[in-house]
Amino acid sequence: MSSKSKWHQKKAKLAAEQFERELAAMGDNDSKVKDQTSDVAMGGGEEAFYEKKLSKEEKKALAARKREEKKRAKLKAKGLLKEEDDEGKGGEEDDAVKRALAMAAKNNDGDENGDAVESNPAAEQLAAEGTICTFSSSRKGVDARSRDVNVQNFTLQHKGNVMLDATSVVLNHGNRYGLIGRNGCGKSTLIKALGARALPIPAGIDAFLLKEEVEPSDTMTALDAVMSVDEERARLEKEAEELNVAVTALTEAAERGEDAAGGDDEGGMTMEEKQELLMDMLTATYERLDDLDAATAETRARSILQGLGFTHAMQSKFTKDFSGGWRMRVSLARALFIQPTLLLLDEPTNHLDMEAVIWLEDYLSKWNKILLLISHSQDFLNNVTTHTIHFTNKRKLEYYDGN
């Protein structure tokens, strides 16, 4: 047995003995607690006596929540927050917990009978155009915290033509995939279905499909078009605020021995599971806000535009003054600037000169989230991708490591 494990056993034993002494002093002979203590003394359940190490983002979320709690405590002390206001706040916090848990369940694509519970306008539009997707789904739905896409028994039809039949769609975080296959087999149709979220994609994965050029405008410059993500930033900030309120409510309820939002009926989740779920969501939200950091936004946007061939003067031109090809470059710059978790690109080099292609190749080769790419350039695919997906004539997707 290693010295490290002996040290842990000794620490656990001391902690257990101290805990026993405190219980004896309090006259508390609760058998459940004794069982837990004995378990720790024997080397099990040590995690209960050691503080969980938090990541940088979790610490940030925790600090933000503590600041909110201190602010409320100060308002109470100054008499600016009355008891009845605080009680009303408690009701609002319970509502916030329910909304946050509903947000977490948003991507569970059906109810327990497998029926759809929420409309998807983009998928409905795709269906109206003749593209139908079917797939297997579990009763638990899709874990909103997952960073991977994993869809089984997937079938893709377009205007009655079966393009894929009972195959798997698997896209893992950190991989860059090249999608290959004969012309007309359905590669673009598949990538559109993913962009429309017609497949069950975890709610924590934001997807972006580059499909059309930025609109011509006499008030918006190329730089403005790339940086126009204020709406998403505002949405994320509101989401972070609501999650902070929900996490605070759960923590306070746990300290009181209660359960905010009504016990274990929320999908059969315990209080600890709810707290962990919401903290994970809060961490992911702060990470996305960091990606859209306003302090570095202009510098990043200008760097991307320059890489795609825009001079400093061109970046200040209105989008109406550009041709369709150059507006497509603006759209590509916006996609790279947003840094979505799942980036879907269909022939992104079509409107680029060689210098811009080389820059884009280098930029995408460092993409550390999920990239799914269609390109007729074998050299471009070889230099960018880490994995290959073959859209076969047998209506299946086959996966290979390497380009």
SEBAKE-651088 format. One record per residue (C-alpha): y, z, x. Coordinates in pm, 1 decimal, padded with zeros to 6 digits. Layout:
ATOM        c2        c3        c1
ATOM         Y         Z         X
...
***
This chain:
ATOM        c2        c3        c1
ATOM   00000.0   00000.0   00000.0
ATOM   00342.2  -00092.8   00142.5
ATOM   00609.1   00163.9   00229.6
ATOM   00834.6   00001.4  -00025.6
ATOM   00591.1   00066.2  -00309.9
ATOM   00543.7   00427.2  -00189.2
ATOM   00919.4   00475.8  -00193.2
ATOM   00939.0   00337.4  -00545.9
ATOM   00658.6   00567.4  -00655.7
ATOM   00833.9   00866.4  -00503.5
ATOM   01165.3   00776.6  -00668.7
ATOM   00991.3   00718.8  -01002.0
ATOM   00809.3   01051.5  -00973.0
ATOM   01129.3   01241.8  -00892.1
ATOM   01306.9   01071.3  -01181.1
ATOM   01019.1   01155.4  -01412.2
ATOM   01015.6   01520.4  -01304.6
ATOM   01392.5   01547.7  -01355.8
ATOM   01356.4   01388.8  -01697.0
ATOM   01079.0   01636.9  -01787.2
ATOM   01301.0   01930.4  -01683.7
ATOM   01586.5   01802.2  -01900.7
ATOM   01352.0   01760.0  -02195.4
ATOM   01218.1   02112.0  -02148.5
ATOM   01572.6   02252.9  -02136.3
ATOM   01658.5   02071.8  -02457.8
ATOM   01336.4   02183.5  -02622.2
ATOM   01258.8   01824.7  -02707.0
ATOM   00883.8   01765.6  -02716.1
ATOM   00894.1   01418.3  -02863.6
ATOM   00561.1   01258.3  -02779.3
ATOM   00699.4   00909.4  -02754.9
ATOM   00943.3   01008.1  -02481.2
ATOM   00669.8   01203.1  -02299.2
ATOM   00446.1   00899.4  -02302.0
ATOM   00725.3   00690.0  -02153.6
ATOM   00797.4   00950.2  -01884.5
ATOM   00431.2   00981.0  -01790.7
ATOM   00407.3   00605.1  -01765.1
ATOM   00695.4   00598.8  -01517.0
ATOM   00542.9   00882.5  -01314.8
ATOM   00227.0   00674.0  -01275.6
ATOM   00427.3   00378.7  -01143.0
ATOM   00474.4   00185.6  -01467.4
ATOM   00794.2   00110.7  -01657.5
ATOM   01016.3   00175.5  -01356.8
ATOM   01271.3  -00071.6  -01483.1
ATOM   01381.4   00184.6  -01743.6
ATOM   01511.4   00407.6  -01461.7
ATOM   01685.7   00144.2  -01254.5
ATOM   01997.6  -00042.0  -01346.3
ATOM   01944.6  -00412.9  -01407.3
ATOM   02117.5  -00630.1  -01149.3
ATOM   02372.1  -00850.2  -01319.1
ATOM   02471.5  -01200.0  -01216.3
ATOM   02833.5  -01286.9  -01140.6
ATOM   02882.4  -01439.3  -01486.1
ATOM   02714.4  -01143.8  -01661.4
ATOM   02945.0  -00906.0  -01473.4
ATOM   03241.8  -01114.3  -01584.2
ATOM   03128.0  -01102.7  -01946.5
ATOM   03068.2  -00727.6  -01923.0
ATOM   03411.4  -00670.2  -01767.7
ATOM   03579.1  -00869.7  -02044.5
ATOM   03397.9  -00664.9  -02307.0
ATOM   03497.1  -00336.8  -02139.6
ATOM   03862.4  -00447.3  -02127.0
ATOM   03849.8  -00511.5  -02501.1
ATOM   03701.1  -00165.3  -02559.5
ATOM   03973.8   00001.2  -02345.3
ATOM   04244.5  -00187.6  -02532.8
ATOM   04113.7  -00059.8  -02865.4
ATOM   04086.8   00295.8  -02727.6
ATOM   04452.0   00286.8  -02612.1
ATOM   04567.4   00156.8  -02949.9
ATOM   04378.6   00442.1  -03116.3
ATOM   04536.5   00700.0  -02883.0
ATOM   04886.2   00567.5  -02959.5
ATOM   04815.6   00574.4  -03332.0
ATOM   04851.2   00195.6  -03355.8
ATOM   04491.3   00160.3  -03470.1
ATOM   04412.0   00377.6  -03769.6
ATOM   04065.6   00507.3  -03845.8
ATOM   04045.2   00294.4  -04157.9
ATOM   04146.0  -00007.6  -03951.1
ATOM   03867.8   00075.4  -03706.6
ATOM   03621.9   00111.0  -03990.7
ATOM   03732.7  -00225.4  -04121.7
ATOM   03691.4  -00359.0  -03769.8
ATOM   03335.8  -00230.3  -03773.4
ATOM   03263.5  -00443.5  -04077.6
ATOM   03421.2  -00740.1  -03906.0
ATOM   03209.7  -00673.3  -03597.9
ATOM   02893.2  -00669.5  -03807.2
ATOM   03001.6  -01006.0  -03946.2
ATOM   03066.8  -01125.9  -03589.9
ATOM   02711.7  -01026.1  -03493.2
ATOM   02572.0  -01219.8  -03787.6
ATOM   02782.6  -01525.9  -03700.1
ATOM   02678.8  -01505.8  -03334.3
ATOM   02310.6  -01479.1  -03422.5
ATOM   02352.4  -01768.6  -03665.0
ATOM   02512.3  -01964.3  -03380.8
ATOM   02207.9  -01887.3  -03165.3
ATOM   01976.9  -02007.8  -03441.7
ATOM   02184.7  -02319.3  -03506.1
ATOM   01953.7  -02542.0  -03307.0
ATOM   01634.4  -02424.3  -03477.3
ATOM   01588.6  -02759.9  -03638.8
ATOM   01410.0  -02641.6  -03951.0
ATOM   01319.1  -02343.7  -04159.4
ATOM   00977.7  -02180.4  -04151.9
ATOM   00838.3  -02465.8  -04360.2
ATOM   00974.8  -02724.5  -04119.8
ATOM   01247.0  -02849.1  -04354.4
ATOM   01584.9  -02946.2  -04215.3
ATOM   01848.4  -02683.8  -04271.0
ATOM   02157.5  -02839.6  -04118.4
ATOM   02297.8  -03189.6  -04134.8
ATOM   02366.2  -03396.6  -03823.8
ATOM   02622.0  -03670.1  -03897.3
ATOM   02552.3  -03857.9  -03571.5
ATOM   02176.9  -03861.4  -03638.1
ATOM   02238.6  -03963.5  -03999.6
ATOM   02456.3  -04252.8  -03880.0
ATOM   02179.9  -04354.3  -03640.3
ATOM   01928.7  -04347.2  -03926.8
ATOM   02163.4  -04561.1  -04138.4
ATOM   02156.3  -04816.1  -03857.4
ATOM   01776.0  -04821.7  -03873.8
ATOM   01677.1  -04578.7  -03597.6
ATOM   01429.3  -04311.4  -03708.1
ATOM   01297.3  -04028.6  -03490.1
ATOM   01004.6  -03801.3  -03572.9
ATOM   00857.7  -03520.9  -03363.1
ATOM   00656.5  -03201.1  -03370.0
ATOM   00845.0  -02876.5  -03426.6
ATOM   00740.1  -02513.5  -03407.2
ATOM   00816.6  -02241.5  -03660.3
ATOM   01030.4  -02066.0  -03399.2
ATOM   01242.0  -02376.3  -03348.4
ATOM   01415.5  -02443.7  -03015.9
ATOM   01531.5  -02160.8  -02790.8
ATOM   01910.1  -02202.9  -02772.7
ATOM   01907.6  -02055.1  -02421.0
ATOM   01670.1  -02314.2  -02275.7
ATOM   01813.5  -02547.9  -02013.2
ATOM   01537.2  -02808.4  -02054.9
ATOM   01458.1  -03067.9  -02320.6
ATOM   01092.2  -03071.2  -02424.5
ATOM   00994.0  -03271.9  -02732.1
ATOM   00630.2  -03337.3  -02816.8
ATOM   00462.7  -03596.4  -03037.4
ATOM   00782.7  -03802.0  -03044.8
ATOM   00795.3  -04133.4  -03232.8
ATOM   01089.2  -04375.3  -03219.4
ATOM   01136.3  -04657.6  -03468.3
ATOM   01416.0  -04910.1  -03497.1
ATOM   01437.1  -05130.0  -03807.2
ATOM   01064.9  -05085.7  -03868.3
ATOM   00964.5  -05162.3  -03509.9
ATOM   00774.3  -04874.8  -03347.3
ATOM   00908.3  -04842.9  -02993.0
ATOM   00751.7  -04509.2  -02896.0
ATOM   00449.6  -04349.9  -03059.6
ATOM   00333.1  -03987.9  -03019.0
ATOM   00477.7  -03946.2  -02670.3
ATOM   00664.7  -03665.2  -02492.5
ATOM   01032.8  -03646.9  -02399.2
ATOM   01074.6  -03401.4  -02111.3
ATOM   01404.1  -03359.5  -01922.0
ATOM   01425.0  -03062.5  -01685.9
ATOM   01745.1  -02903.0  -01559.4
ATOM   01831.6  -03009.3  -01205.1
ATOM   01654.0  -03345.8  -01226.0
ATOM   01806.8  -03693.4  -01224.7
ATOM   01595.7  -03945.0  -01415.9
ATOM   01594.5  -04321.9  -01397.3
ATOM   01469.8  -04483.2  -01720.8
ATOM   01297.6  -04816.9  -01656.4
ATOM   01111.7  -05068.5  -01871.3
ATOM   01119.2  -05430.8  -01980.2
ATOM   01428.0  -05566.5  -02155.6
ATOM   01430.0  -05492.2  -02529.1
ATOM   01162.2  -05219.8  -02511.7
ATOM   01399.1  -04954.3  -02652.5
ATOM   01557.0  -04779.0  -02353.1
ATOM   01909.9  -04793.6  -02496.3
ATOM   01782.9  -04689.6  -02840.8
ATOM   01618.4  -04380.6  -02689.7
ATOM   01930.9  -04282.5  -02498.4
ATOM   02141.4  -04322.8  -02815.7
ATOM   01898.8  -04098.2  -03005.5
ATOM   01940.0  -03830.8  -02737.7
ATOM   02318.7  -03867.2  -02749.9
ATOM   02313.7  -03824.0  -03128.5
ATOM   02086.3  -03518.8  -03094.3
ATOM   01834.4  -03685.5  -03322.9
ATOM   01577.7  -03499.1  -03111.5
ATOM   01565.1  -03117.4  -03093.0
ATOM   01793.4  -03041.2  -02796.7
ATOM   01864.6  -02671.4  -02724.9
ATOM   02206.6  -02562.0  -02852.3
ATOM   02299.6  -02444.9  -02502.2
ATOM   02276.9  -02802.2  -02371.5
ATOM   02588.9  -03010.9  -02431.9
ATOM   02511.4  -03382.7  -02415.1
ATOM   02748.6  -03670.0  -02345.0
ATOM   02661.2  -04036.8  -02395.5
ATOM   02892.1  -04289.8  -02233.6
ATOM   02898.9  -04557.9  -02501.9
ATOM   03247.8  -04698.7  -02548.5
ATOM   03578.3  -04745.6  -02371.0
ATOM   03867.1  -04506.1  -02425.2
ATOM   04101.5  -04616.2  -02704.4
ATOM   04419.6  -04807.9  -02612.4
ATOM   04727.7  -04589.0  -02655.0
ATOM   05099.2  -04614.3  -02578.7
ATOM   05133.4  -04233.7  -02550.6
ATOM   04826.9  -04134.5  -02345.2
ATOM   04794.3  -04215.2  -01976.1
ATOM   04465.8  -04262.4  -01791.7
ATOM   04504.0  -03913.2  -01644.3
ATOM   04578.5  -03762.6  -01987.5
ATOM   04270.6  -03932.6  -02132.7
ATOM   04045.4  -03780.4  -01868.8
ATOM   04194.3  -03432.7  -01908.7
ATOM   04192.0  -03434.6  -02290.0
ATOM   03928.6  -03163.4  -02322.4
ATOM   04165.4  -02899.0  -02460.6
ATOM   03977.1  -02906.1  -02790.3
ATOM   03649.9  -02817.2  -02619.3
ATOM   03816.4  -02547.7  -02408.6
ATOM   03972.6  -02391.8  -02720.3
ATOM   03635.6  -02398.6  -02896.6
ATOM   03464.7  -02230.3  -02600.7
ATOM   03736.3  -01963.2  -02572.1
ATOM   03699.8  -01881.6  -02942.9
ATOM   03322.0  -01871.2  -02903.9
ATOM   03351.9  -01635.0  -02603.9
ATOM   03584.7  -01405.6  -02800.3
ATOM   03344.9  -01389.1  -03093.7
ATOM   03046.5  -01327.6  -02867.8
ATOM   03234.8  -01046.6  -02691.3
ATOM   03300.9  -00877.8  -03027.5
ATOM   02935.8  -00920.6  -03126.6
ATOM   02801.4  -00778.7  -02798.6
ATOM   03038.1  -00481.9  -02825.9
ATOM   02923.0  -00415.6  -03182.4
ATOM   02557.4  -00426.2  -03079.9
ATOM   02618.2  -00192.3  -02785.2
ATOM   02806.0   00061.1  -02997.9
ATOM   02542.7   00041.8  -03270.4
ATOM   02267.8   00103.1  -03013.7
ATOM   02454.4   00410.7  -02884.9
ATOM   02471.0   00544.4  -03242.7
ATOM   02103.3   00470.5  -03293.7
ATOM   02186.1   00208.1  -03555.6
ATOM   02136.3  -00167.1  -03570.0
ATOM   02434.1  -00393.3  -03632.3
ATOM   02379.3  -00682.0  -03871.4
ATOM   02087.4  -00521.0  -04041.0
ATOM   01785.5  -00418.1  -03837.6
ATOM   01498.5  -00631.3  -03714.2
ATOM   01523.1  -00891.7  -03989.0
ATOM   01717.0  -01146.5  -03784.4
ATOM   01421.7  -01363.9  -03689.6
ATOM   01217.6  -01048.6  -03616.5
ATOM   01439.4  -00963.4  -03317.7
ATOM   01482.5  -00609.9  -03185.4
ATOM   01821.9  -00469.9  -03090.3
ATOM   01748.8  -00527.9  -02718.1
ATOM   01647.1  -00889.9  -02782.9
ATOM   01967.3  -00952.7  -02977.3
ATOM   02177.1  -00806.1  -02696.4
ATOM   01996.6  -01014.5  -02433.8
ATOM   02032.1  -01332.5  -02640.4
ATOM   02405.5  -01287.5  -02697.6
ATOM   02470.6  -01191.0  -02333.9
ATOM   02289.9  -01507.2  -02219.6
ATOM   02503.1  -01713.9  -02457.9
ATOM   02820.3  -01541.2  -02336.6
ATOM   02729.2  -01608.8  -01973.9
ATOM   02665.9  -01977.5  -02048.3
ATOM   02998.9  -02002.7  -02233.1
ATOM   03189.4  -01855.3  -01937.6
ATOM   03012.1  -02097.9  -01703.6
ATOM   03128.3  -02393.2  -01916.4
ATOM   03483.9  -02252.5  -01920.9
ATOM   03470.0  -02232.2  -01541.6
ATOM   03369.1  -02600.0  -01532.0
ATOM   03681.1  -02681.7  -01736.6
ATOM   03908.0  -02452.2  -01532.8
ATOM   04266.8  -02552.5  -01612.7
ATOM   04384.8  -02445.6  -01265.9
ATOM   04185.0  -02719.6  -01093.0
ATOM   04168.1  -02969.3  -01379.6
ATOM   04434.3  -03215.7  -01261.7
ATOM   04308.9  -03222.3  -00903.4
ATOM   03951.8  -03293.5  -01017.5
ATOM   04063.5  -03556.6  -01268.0
ATOM   04274.6  -03741.8  -01011.0
ATOM   03992.0  -03729.8  -00756.5
ATOM   03744.9  -03884.8  -01003.2
ATOM   03991.4  -04156.0  -01112.2
ATOM   04068.7  -04239.1  -00750.0
ATOM   03696.4  -04271.9  -00676.7
ATOM   03664.1  -04519.0  -00964.4
ATOM   03944.9  -04735.8  -00825.9
ATOM   04263.6  -04599.3  -00988.9
ATOM   04565.5  -04568.4  -00762.2
ATOM   04809.9  -04283.3  -00817.4
ATOM   05044.6  -04520.5  -01002.2
ATOM   04762.5  -04654.8  -01223.3
ATOM   04668.6  -04302.2  -01327.5
ATOM   05011.6  -04269.5  -01492.0
ATOM   04985.3  -04596.1  -01687.1
ATOM   04919.9  -04588.9  -02062.0
ATOM   04566.3  -04682.4  -02161.0
ATOM   04692.6  -04977.0  -02370.8
ATOM   04802.4  -05143.1  -02046.4
ATOM   04445.2  -05160.2  -01916.2
ATOM   04176.0  -05418.3  -01989.6
ATOM   03854.8  -05317.5  -02164.8
ATOM   03673.3  -05287.2  -01832.5
ATOM   03931.9  -05049.1  -01688.6
ATOM   03935.2  -04842.6  -02009.3
ATOM   03558.3  -04815.8  -01969.2
ATOM   03621.8  -04670.7  -01623.7
ATOM   03852.8  -04412.8  -01785.4
ATOM   03570.1  -04321.3  -02023.9
ATOM   03329.7  -04282.7  -01731.6
ATOM   03584.6  -04064.5  -01549.9
ATOM   03612.8  -03843.1  -01859.1
ATOM   03232.4  -03805.0  -01876.0
ATOM   03218.7  -03696.9  -01511.2
ATOM   03516.8  -03463.6  -01556.9
ATOM   03360.2  -03283.0  -01855.7
ATOM   03041.1  -03219.1  -01654.1
ATOM   02801.1  -03202.4  -01951.2
ATOM   02462.9  -03037.3  -01907.3
ATOM   02295.7  -03362.3  -02016.3
ATOM   02472.4  -03679.2  -01899.3
ATOM   02343.9  -04006.3  -02049.1
ATOM   02453.4  -04327.9  -01877.5
ATOM   02355.7  -04680.3  -01984.8
ATOM   02444.4  -04936.3  -01713.7
ATOM   02744.8  -04739.3  -01581.0
ATOM   02810.8  -04986.6  -01296.6
ATOM   02872.9  -05288.4  -01523.6
ATOM   03253.4  -05273.2  -01493.8
ATOM   03276.0  -05145.0  -01137.0
ATOM   03350.9  -05319.5  -00808.6
ATOM   03134.9  -05249.0  -00502.8
ATOM   03361.7  -04974.6  -00365.7
ATOM   03355.4  -04786.7  -00698.2
ATOM   02977.6  -04833.1  -00726.3
ATOM   02927.8  -04674.5  -00383.7
ATOM   03152.9  -04381.7  -00479.8
ATOM   02972.4  -04330.4  -00814.0
ATOM   02634.4  -04350.5  -00641.2
ATOM   02735.3  -04071.6  -00403.8
ATOM   02888.1  -03861.4  -00685.9
ATOM   02582.9  -03884.0  -00913.9
ATOM   02338.9  -03816.5  -00628.5
ATOM   02482.0  -03461.6  -00623.7
ATOM   02453.5  -03407.0  -01001.0
ATOM   02283.6  -03067.3  -01042.5
ATOM   02227.4  -03058.8  -01418.5
ATOM   02036.2  -03327.8  -01615.1
ATOM   02107.5  -03698.3  -01567.4
ATOM   01932.6  -03978.6  -01757.4
ATOM   02031.3  -04319.0  -01625.6
ATOM   01959.6  -04680.4  -01717.4
ATOM   02045.6  -04939.0  -01454.2
ATOM   01923.6  -05284.9  -01353.4
ATOM   02015.9  -05206.9  -00993.1
ATOM   01707.1  -05080.8  -00811.3
ATOM   01915.9  -04973.3  -00511.4
ATOM   02145.4  -04767.1  -00735.5
ATOM   01847.1  -04595.9  -00902.1
ATOM   01679.0  -04531.6  -00565.9
ATOM   01990.3  -04366.5  -00423.9
ATOM   02070.7  -04153.3  -00730.3
ATOM   01752.8  -04045.4  -00909.3
ATOM   01490.7  -03783.7  -00827.6
ATOM   01243.1  -03881.9  -01101.3
ATOM   01142.9  -04199.9  -01285.2
ATOM   01052.5  -04240.5  -01653.3
ATOM   00862.8  -04559.3  -01733.9
ATOM   00901.3  -04691.6  -02089.2
ATOM   00559.1  -04862.1  -02102.8
ATOM   00427.2  -05146.8  -02315.3
ATOM   00185.3  -04894.5  -02467.8
ATOM   00476.7  -04720.0  -02644.1
ATOM   00455.6  -04418.5  -02416.5
ATOM   00684.2  -04254.1  -02162.8
ATOM   00523.0  -04198.4  -01822.0
ATOM   00683.1  -03965.9  -01566.6
ATOM   00682.4  -03996.3  -01188.8
ATOM   00835.3  -03790.9  -00909.9
ATOM   01063.7  -03988.7  -00683.8
ATOM   01256.4  -04309.2  -00748.9
***
